[in-house]
Amino acid sequence: MNQVAPVITIDGPSGSGKGTVAGLLSSRLGWHFLDSGALYRLLALAAMNHSIDLGNEERLRVLASHLDVCFIPASPDRSQRILLEGEDVTQLIRSEYVGAGASKVASLAGVRKALLQRQHDFRCLPGLVADGRDMGTVVFPDAPLKFFLTASAEERARRRYLQLKDTDPDVTFDNLLEDIRKRDERDTQRVVAPLKPAADAIQLDSTVLSIEQVLDRILEVFALRKL
């Protein structure tokens, strides 16, 4: 009988730190890592590159089904790299305009369905750490351990500002805060797979916690659950 790989899901809004925590957790455990948000960012970027309207569900669905993406695992001297149609877009997909596009395409049912199997394919032994917005509610509802990580909008905007201020001279805290609030509203109000904690998720507010403190709390729960 084939053993089903365990999954730890970490969901939450933009800027909550879920991606950083999930990456560190997967490294600590030696498990596989799924950054589901990267898939939607990649689709949004591919659509922009091919002049496809971000509201054209049918064309986006077809594009999602044939997305030419390669995830190159991290090594001791290099972080994970992501290629789109052969081009390294690891940094580009983290830009604000790509993130805003990702939030738009993620609201389309056809797009989410097209990317669902790709996300399921990441589930393999010894286990998977998956971060996103609907990992625990839709993609891996049977995951034995689920977390929902959040923080105040102001704190998330502050973190994003510190990330971008040295590379984007036009970025402002107020604009980032407005964008985060709009994205939160769009993500929580969408009809398909809205952003919300799974019923059995452990909720963590990281507003006043460091990444290391959040990681420690998750590892404490993991040790108790004995997955």
N, C-alpha and C positions, 0 to 999 in steps of 0.2 A: 504494500500500500504506500502510495506516494505521500510524503510528509508535506503539509502545507506550511509555507514559510510564515513566521509571525510578522506582524506589521505594527509599528508604532506611528500613529498619525499626529501631526502637529499642525493645527489649523489656526487661522487668525487673520486680522486685517493687515494691510500694507504698513510696514514700518514697525511691526510688533516685535521683530527680532526672530521670527519663527524660522526663517531660512538659515540664519547663522547658527542658531541652536540645533536645528535638525542636522546640518552638516557636521557640526562638532560631535553630536551624539552618534551619528553613523560611524564616524572615525573612531570614536571611543569604543564602540561595540564591535567594530569590524563588520558592520552590516552594509547593505546596499543603500543608496540614497536617491530619492526621487524629488526633484524640485519641480513640482507640477506647474508652478507659475511660469517657469522658463518656457514650457511648451506653449502657453498662451502668448507669451511675449514673442516667441519665435514666429508663431503664426501671424501675429499682428505685424511684425517686421517684414515677413515674407509678403504679406498682402500689400504693404506700402511699397515694397520693391517692385511688385508686379502690377501696381496701380489698381488694386482691387479695393472697392469701397468697403469700409469696415462694417457696413450694415447689410452687405449682400450675403445673406446666409448660405445660399446655394453654392456660390463660387468659393466662399470660405470653407464650406464643408468639403468640397472637392480638394481644395488646397491642403486642408488638414489631413486628408487621407493619404496624400502623396508628399508630405513634408519631408524634405531632404535634410535630415538633422543627424548630427553625430556628437555624442557626449564622450569626451576624452577624460577618463578618470584622473583624479589628482595623483601626484607622485610626491616623494619626499621633498623635491626641490621645485615643485610647480603645482599651482592650484588647478582645479578642474577647468577644462576648456570646452567651449561649445561652438560647433561649426554649423553654419547654415548655408547649404548649397556650396560647401567647400570653403567658405569664408569664416574666419574667426570673429564671432560676434559676442564673445563673452562679456565685454564691457558695454557694448552698444545696447544690448537688450536690457540693461539696467537703467537706461536713461528714462527721464520722466515722460517724454512723449511716447516712447514705446510702451511704458507701463500703463499710460492712459488708454492706448489702443488695445492693450491686452484686456483691460477691464471691459471694454466695449464688446470685443469678440467673444469673451467668456460668458456673456449674457445670452448667447444664441444657442438654442437647444441642439441644433444640427452640428454645431462645432463641438460642443461638449461630448456628444455621442461619438463623433469621429475620433476624438482623442482618448476616449475611455479605454479602449483596448491597449493603446500604447502605454498607458499608465499601469494597467494590470500586468503588462509584460515585465515590469521592473520587479515584481514580487518573486523572489527566489531565495533559496537558502544561502546563508544562515538566517537572514531576516532582512526587512526593509524598514527604513525610516522615511516617511513620506510627508512633505509639507505642502500646504496649499490653503484652500478655502473650503473645500468640500471633501477632503480626504476621509474624514471620519463619518460623514453623513451619507455620502454617495459612492465614492470610489472604493473605499475599503470599510464598509459598514460592519464587517465581522472582525475588524482589528481588535486584538485583546487589550490594547492600551492606547488611549486617545487623550490628547491634550488640546486645549484651546488657549492660545496665548494672545493677550491683548495689552494695550497701554493707552493712555489718554491721547487724543488727537494732537494736542500741543506737544507732548513728548515725542510722538512719532515724527512730527514735522521738524522738531529740533534735531533729532537724529539724522533725518534725511538732509537737512541743511548742512550739518557738519560733514556729511559724506560728499556733498556736491559743491560746496562753496569755493574750493580751491581749483576745481576744473570747469565750473560754469559761473562766470562772472555776473550773469544776469539773474541767477537764482536768488529768491528772497524767501524769508521765513513765512511771510503772510501769504504769498502765492502757494507755497507748499502746503500750508495749513488748509487753505481753501480747496486745493486739489484733493487732499486726503479726505476732507469732509464730503466732497462730492463723490469720491470713489467709494467711501464707506456706504453712502446712501444708495449708490447704484448696486453695490455688491450685496447689501442686505435686503434690498427691495426687489431684486430680480425674481422672476417667476421660477426660473430653472436653477436648481441648486443654490439657493441663497446662502450667503455667509451667516452661519450660526453654529453654536456649539452642538456637538452630538449629545444626545440625552445622557450618555454614559461618559462624557468627556470630563477630564479634570481641568478646571479653569485656573489659569495663572495670570495675574496682572503684573506685567514687567515694568510698570511706570517708574518704580523706585528700585528695581532690581537690576544688577549687572547681568551680562550674558552668563558669566560663570555661576552666579547664584541661581539663575533659572535652570541651567544645565545640572547643577547639583541636586536641585529639587526633583527633576525628572529622573535622574539616576537613582535617587532614594526610592522613588515609587517603583522603578524598574526592578530594583533589588528585592523589594517586598513581593512583587508579583511573580518573580521567578519564571520568566518566559523562557 
